[in-house]
């Protein structure tokens, strides 16, 4: 995740589950460039099947229809 202050890359200082919720994590992050610190919240983590991932060099895309079908099959 990029820093909201300067746009630099960040690192995770700590990551904890959210009490009272079955899913979700709060992360405390720090910018590698300006040392600004902030919190992020990650909602439910979703398993993505390999056939729904499309690599384009170092970038990655998710095939939405394939992901939706996989999620529906999990329910």
C-alpha positions, 0 to 999 in steps of 0.5 A: 500500500502506498503512503497517503501522505507522500505516495511512498511504499509502506511496511506493516508494523503490526497486524491484528484481528478485529475483536468481535468480527469473524473476519477483518484485520487492522494493520498499523503501517509506516511509510518507508520514505517519510515515516508517516504512520497510519492504520488500515483495515482489511475486510474479509480475505477471499481465496482466489482460484489460480484460474481467475488470476491474470499476470501481466509482467509484475502486475496482476488482474483478477477475472471478475466473472471467474472469481464470482463463479468460484465464490458462488460455488463456495457458498 
